[in-house]
Amino acid sequence: MTNSVTDTTIVTIPAPAKINLYLTVTGRRPDGYHLVDSLVAFTTLGDVLTIKPGQPLNVTSDGPFAANMPPPYKNLVYLAAQRLADAAGVAARADITITKNLPVAAGIGGGSADAAAALRALALVWGVSDAQVNLEEIGLALGSDLPVCIRGETSYVGGIGEILTPGPTLPKAGLLLVNPGVALVTASVFDARKGGFNPEHPFDRTPKDAAELATLLEDRDNDLTPSALRLCPVVRDVLSALDSAPDCHLGRMTGSGATCFGIFDDKATAEAAKAAVTREGWWAEATEIAV
């Protein structure tokens, strides 16, 4: 990675939403961190970061969910920029605007995706090479979703988020993302989880289309759903709405919630179902798996 950006160049980078197609809790470390097995995919929907190099480090937000963002010094993007600058021994200079299109604390990796995009872009802007820093290690110190968001490819995620294995080639299935307007804190959902652990369950074949993807996922659930339902019962209503939506193959919760997703043949079919799923105060957007 070499620096091809000047202090007058404005850099724009997408921060796509991530989807946990399944999420299995496989164990727990002595320090309390849970171990997982998850298949993570990315969508064509997400936030957008605009970076102006050569200015004092600052993070601001605009867009539909800007009002729900933390102050700059608590924003993962701000913290990621500082960590990268410290690790690389460079000055943390960049004015960053996050166009916040995704709900906050929604289980779709919004904050992690933003921070991951910032790390990739700032490494380029500041001329930081792969030999100088390990972006995934920097990211993991800030959150378990950051390594896979930095990689930005369909991946099996293991450990506490640091073990990444290339995932299967997925079909360009349509997705309908639905959030009931309630934030869920990841740590609270994990803490509320009851019961034992389950073995890893990767796919045994590559799905050829959306219907086969849904069939494979019928045997693989999200182990955090029961605890999310206890903390946020309206998630059950979202899942019920998706299961009843026309042409929806499968409805599931992603991450620690409260966002759920429905799998459709394509984006147009997902868009057509949106009116049947949306309720007052809910957020719903049609998108597709990025391939």
Helices and strands as residue ranges (DSSP letters): E 11-28, E 34-56, E 58-62, G 66-68, G 72-74, H 76-88, E 93-99, H 110-125, H 135-140, H 146-151, E 155-158, E 163-166, E 174-179, H 186-191, H 210-217, H 225-231, H 234-244, E 250-253, E 260-264, H 267-277, E 283-288
